[in-house]
Amino acid sequence: MALRGGRYEKIAEIASGGMATVYLGRALGAAGFERLVAIKEMHRHIASEDEFVEMFLDEARLAARIHHPNVVATLDVGSDQDGLFLVMEFVEGPSLQQMLKHLHRQRGEKLPIDIALRIFLDALEGLHAAHELTGEGGAPLHLVHRDVSPQNVLVSTDGIAKLTDFGVARAESRLFTTKAGNIKGKVPYMAPEQATAKPVDRRTDVFAAGSVLWEMLAGKRLIKADSEVAMIFQVTEVVPDSPRVERPEIPMPIAAACLRALEKQAVHRYATAAEFAEALEQAARVSGVAIATPRAVAAFVKSLGVHRASAALMPESRRPDALRPDGLRINTLTKSVGAMSTPSTHGGAAIESDAIDFKPRSSGIVRVAAVVAAAAALGGAGWFFLANRGGPGVDTQADTQVAAAPPVPAPSSEPVTPPTPGTGATVPAADQKPVPTASAAPKPTARPVSTAYVPPRGGAPKSGFRPREL
């Protein structure tokens, strides 16, 4: 495969958005150096549009300036004959949205409060770092993410949550300026001023973060309706209920902190993401809730089984043996449409993708051996039965037992009692042993064997992994 920029190799597609496709990739260097990365590649059909090119480059410039452990790092930007691409840190782990969906659909559970607080506080730390970004001269850039949502919070398998996707962010220094009246972001997480195309600031992101926390605590989305118009009405006019309505065990101070972030008027919200984080930490202390450690979050993420396995995404011929997940293969890889750039939407929400379905895999040799072993076992059972019975008498094709003619008994001076009508068996004389019959014989279990037999789907363990929704 040709290298992008001379040193980046694409391995497998992770997800696709309106402006770009993201791939699992590998950065190659001297002396056998290599590192897994995420390569965000601009779609060719929009590469000639100056507006999209500027948006793409603006994202690279902004994200590259942010250096924080809770923000996905942008490592490089390049251009070659195939167009523009960004090279980003690869986060081994699911998005927050994937975690919430898995808990709700697969387990019927909600995110534990202590785990939710740790993940959310990490995301707030990354958001505050973005808000505090300054230019080369030290002047604040007044960056607003404008797309804080569960899709854009990634939780790594080491227990650290990271904020990503600054594709629709606004900053005063941006070369590309959003046209007046354009709304960018996901409606269910928009603040009222953003949904009505009014000026935005960091408190707009505080509102979006409040919507994310409400969803994490309550186990359902705060804003949900059949149309964008209905959702915008909810955002601007409907006062949200406390998450305690859905989950009474949530401590009241934590619910109150969440609701303050969801105030309709920006002046009544927390002024910064850092202030929101401090209020939550204080609420947890007052409530006696211990905030989980990154180690506990890592264990929880792994227990869900929805973290992305980078080795599983690689073609089998290219996997390092140490990373090869024995017995797993990718069955399907469905592209997801997210809001990394210009999202495709359905009812205002990013379109959700189907999961990658991991199924047990066996080689052809193993399957043939299994079939031969099964046939031998069935043949051995049949021989044992016939040898003990003294003759044939079982029709395995119809799965029913048919009595065969009994064997002729040895000559005896005593008369043999004739068969009793309707019983299908021979009644012996007093000193004669009973003749075994088909009805008295154990019923063997028989199933037609096919060389194309595949284990049933229900018995195959499935991974809950889904492609990242951008």
DALINMO-V26435 format. One record per residue. PHI is phi in whole degrees, -180 to 180 (none if undefined). OMEGA is omega in whole degrees, -180 to 180 (none if undefined). D_CENTER is the distance of its C-alpha to the mean C-alpha in Angstrom with 2 decimals. Layout:
phi,omega,d_center
PHI,OMEGA,D_CENTER
PHI,OMEGA,D_CENTER
//
This chain:
phi,omega,d_center
none,180,27.85
-66,-180,29.56
-87,175,28.69
-88,-180,27.88
65,177,30.42
86,-176,31.95
-146,-179,29.48
-115,-178,25.83
-109,176,24.37
-81,-178,21.36
-111,-177,19.33
-157,179,16.37
-75,177,14.82
-99,-177,11.54
-163,179,11.92
-138,178,15.03
-120,-176,16.68
-71,-176,20.16
-113,-173,21.92
-152,172,20.13
-116,-180,17.74
-109,-180,15.87
-120,164,16.22
-74,-177,15.73
-137,-179,19.39
-137,174,22.12
-90,-177,25.04
-108,-180,28.19
-143,-178,31.38
-70,175,34.68
58,177,35.32
77,179,32.05
-67,172,29.89
-154,-178,26.28
-149,176,23.16
-73,179,19.57
-139,171,19.03
-110,-179,17.12
-109,179,19.55
-99,-171,19.52
-111,-179,21.96
-68,179,23.86
-64,-177,24.26
-65,-174,27.73
-71,177,28.76
-117,-177,28.73
-66,179,30.01
-90,-180,33.51
-90,-177,32.86
-58,-178,34.21
-61,-178,32.31
-73,178,28.86
-62,179,30.08
-65,177,31.28
-62,-179,28.04
-63,-180,26.19
-70,177,28.82
-61,178,28.95
-60,-180,25.30
-63,-178,26.16
-65,-178,29.31
-70,-176,27.86
-66,-180,24.77
-68,-180,26.97
-80,-175,29.28
-90,178,26.83
-119,-177,26.90
-154,-178,24.96
-65,180,22.55
-104,175,20.26
-130,177,20.14
-64,-174,18.46
-79,171,21.62
-99,-171,23.03
-97,-173,25.05
-163,171,26.91
-135,-176,27.69
-145,179,29.40
-148,176,31.01
-147,-177,32.27
-64,179,33.33
-92,177,29.80
113,-177,29.53
-85,174,27.90
-156,174,24.87
-111,175,23.44
-114,-175,22.42
-124,173,20.03
-59,176,18.81
-92,-180,15.71
-98,179,13.39
-81,-178,11.80
162,-177,8.87
-86,169,5.85
-81,177,7.28
-61,179,9.05
-62,179,8.02
-63,179,4.38
-63,-178,6.63
-65,179,9.25
-65,180,7.93
-65,179,7.00
-61,-176,10.40
-73,-172,12.16
-83,-174,11.40
-90,-174,11.16
-115,-175,13.54
64,-177,15.50
-122,175,15.58
-117,-180,15.67
-66,177,14.86
-56,-174,17.96
-61,-178,20.40
-66,177,21.17
-68,180,17.59
-60,-179,17.13
-64,-180,20.43
-64,180,19.72
-62,-176,16.54
-69,179,18.43
-63,175,21.62
-61,180,20.07
-62,178,18.86
-65,177,22.41
-62,178,23.98
-65,180,22.30
-65,179,23.27
-64,178,26.80
-61,178,27.14
-66,180,26.37
-65,-177,28.89
-88,-177,31.48
-61,179,31.35
-123,178,34.86
-83,-177,36.53
-63,180,38.80
-88,180,41.69
92,180,39.85
-77,-180,39.67
-64,180,36.54
-91,180,34.31
53,-179,33.15
-73,174,29.61
-126,-176,27.43
-65,177,23.70
69,179,23.66
-147,176,19.90
-72,-175,18.66
-159,179,15.55
-59,179,12.18
-65,-174,10.74
-104,171,13.29
-115,-179,12.86
-103,-179,11.05
-115,-176,11.28
-78,-180,12.50
-74,171,12.99
-97,172,16.59
87,-179,16.01
-109,177,16.87
-92,-176,15.32
-134,176,16.22
-88,-179,17.01
-138,173,16.64
68,175,17.86
-104,-176,21.55
-66,180,22.05
-116,-180,23.66
-67,177,25.28
-117,174,28.99
-144,-175,31.55
-65,-176,35.33
-92,-177,35.62
-65,176,33.34
-71,180,35.17
-95,-180,33.41
-109,179,34.15
-63,180,32.22
-65,-179,34.63
-59,178,36.07
90,179,34.44
-78,178,31.08
-112,180,28.04
-123,-178,24.94
125,180,21.65
-109,-174,19.73
-55,-178,22.29
-61,-179,20.53
-117,-179,20.56
-82,170,23.94
-77,-179,27.07
-55,-178,30.12
-68,178,31.85
-73,-179,28.99
-67,-180,28.63
-107,174,32.39
60,175,32.60
-97,-180,34.63
-58,-177,34.76
-121,173,31.82
-146,-174,31.73
-63,179,29.56
-69,173,29.92
-64,177,27.92
-69,177,24.89
-63,178,25.90
-63,180,25.65
-60,178,22.15
-64,176,21.16
-61,177,22.92
-65,178,20.84
-65,180,17.61
-63,178,19.31
-58,-180,20.57
-66,179,17.13
-64,-178,15.94
-77,-174,19.17
-81,-179,19.69
83,177,16.27
-152,-178,16.84
-75,-179,17.43
-70,-177,20.97
-109,-180,21.92
-151,-180,21.24
-156,-176,23.76
-83,-178,24.50
-146,178,25.74
-66,179,25.69
-61,179,29.28
-65,179,28.51
-68,178,25.71
-62,176,28.10
-62,178,30.70
-62,-178,28.49
-63,-173,27.73
-89,-171,31.42
-120,-172,33.28
-91,177,31.44
-76,-175,31.54
-71,173,28.26
-74,173,28.52
-69,176,27.90
-63,177,24.53
-68,176,26.87
-62,180,27.48
-88,-174,24.03
-148,-173,24.05
-61,-178,27.65
-75,177,26.99
-66,179,25.89
-59,-176,28.95
-60,179,31.04
-61,178,31.35
-69,177,27.59
-63,-180,27.44
-66,178,30.50
-63,178,29.03
-64,-177,26.04
-68,178,28.49
-65,178,30.70
-66,-177,28.01
-99,177,27.77
-62,-178,31.51
-66,180,32.48
-91,-176,35.03
-60,-177,33.77
-66,-179,36.86
-92,179,35.80
-86,171,32.38
-65,-178,31.85
-72,-178,33.42
-140,175,30.80
-67,178,27.32
-65,178,29.20
-65,176,31.30
-61,-180,28.30
-63,180,26.95
-64,179,30.44
-65,179,30.76
-67,179,27.55
-62,177,28.70
-65,179,32.09
-62,178,30.74
-66,179,28.82
-64,-180,32.08
-63,-177,34.15
-84,-178,31.84
74,179,31.70
-95,178,27.91
-83,178,26.94
-78,-176,24.20
-63,175,21.83
-86,175,22.31
-56,179,19.84
-63,178,20.36
-68,178,19.33
-64,179,16.12
-60,179,15.36
-64,-180,16.17
-66,-180,14.04
-60,-179,10.82
-67,180,11.82
-68,179,12.78
-72,-178,9.43
74,-180,8.46
-111,179,4.83
-73,-177,6.74
-75,177,7.46
-94,-177,10.78
-62,180,13.22
-65,-179,15.71
-69,179,13.70
-78,-177,13.41
-77,171,17.16
-58,-173,19.71
-59,-177,21.21
-71,-174,24.57
-114,-178,23.42
-78,170,21.48
-67,-178,23.46
-57,-178,24.42
-68,-177,23.40
-106,-174,19.76
-68,178,19.70
-82,-175,17.29
-55,175,19.96
81,-179,19.35
-116,173,15.99
-148,177,15.79
-81,180,13.62
-90,178,14.60
-141,176,13.32
-134,-176,11.91
-96,178,11.75
-69,175,12.60
-111,180,11.23
-110,-178,13.99
-123,-177,13.87
-112,178,16.81
-62,177,17.30
-134,177,20.69
-100,-171,21.96
-79,166,19.13
-83,-174,19.43
-126,174,19.32
-136,-176,19.69
69,177,21.46
87,-178,20.89
-109,178,17.11
-62,180,14.88
-64,-177,13.99
-94,-176,10.53
-98,173,9.31
-77,-178,8.80
-80,167,6.31
-74,-175,7.90
-104,177,10.14
-91,-180,11.73
-127,176,15.26
-59,-177,18.25
-128,176,20.66
-135,-179,24.40
-76,179,27.10
-63,-180,29.98
-64,-179,32.38
-63,-179,30.43
-66,179,30.24
-63,179,33.98
-62,180,34.83
-65,180,32.95
-65,180,34.83
-62,-180,38.13
-63,-180,37.61
-64,179,36.83
-64,179,39.93
-64,-180,42.08
-64,180,41.02
-66,179,41.86
-65,178,45.12
-64,179,46.11
-64,180,45.53
-66,179,47.60
-63,180,50.41
-62,-178,50.55
-67,-178,50.79
-68,-179,53.49
-65,-179,55.45
-80,-178,55.60
-85,180,56.31
95,179,58.99
173,-180,57.93
-74,177,55.30
168,-179,54.15
-123,178,50.35
-101,-177,48.78
-75,-178,45.11
-67,-179,44.38
-90,-180,45.20
58,177,43.71
-132,-179,47.03
-98,180,49.94
-125,-179,53.37
-73,178,56.51
-97,179,58.56
-63,-177,62.29
-69,178,63.14
-67,-179,64.86
-73,-178,68.64
-74,178,69.75
-66,180,72.40
-57,-179,76.00
-145,178,77.12
-76,-180,80.30
-89,179,78.47
-69,178,77.49
-98,-180,73.88
-69,-178,72.76
-67,180,71.43
-64,175,67.84
-78,-176,67.20
-59,173,66.30
87,-177,62.69
-92,-179,61.35
72,-178,60.59
-134,179,61.95
-101,180,65.32
-92,-175,67.23
-80,172,69.00
-72,-173,72.38
-64,-177,72.79
-100,-179,72.95
-108,179,70.40
-71,179,66.73
-61,176,64.26
-87,-179,62.90
-62,-180,59.08
-123,-179,57.54
-64,-178,54.24
-69,-180,53.59
-92,-177,54.07
-80,176,51.93
-65,-178,48.28
-84,-179,45.93
-74,176,43.81
-91,-177,40.19
-129,176,39.92
-143,179,37.20
-55,-178,37.70
-107,179,36.17
-127,178,34.75
-71,179,33.94
-100,-177,30.96
-65,178,29.44
-122,179,25.66
-55,-179,24.06
-62,-177,22.84
-62,-176,19.22
-63,-177,19.24
-90,-176,20.08
-91,178,17.37
-66,-179,14.71
-113,173,11.24
-86,178,8.26
-85,-176,5.20
-64,176,3.56
-131,176,3.35
-63,-178,6.34
-59,175,7.18
-92,-167,9.05
-81,none,12.32
//
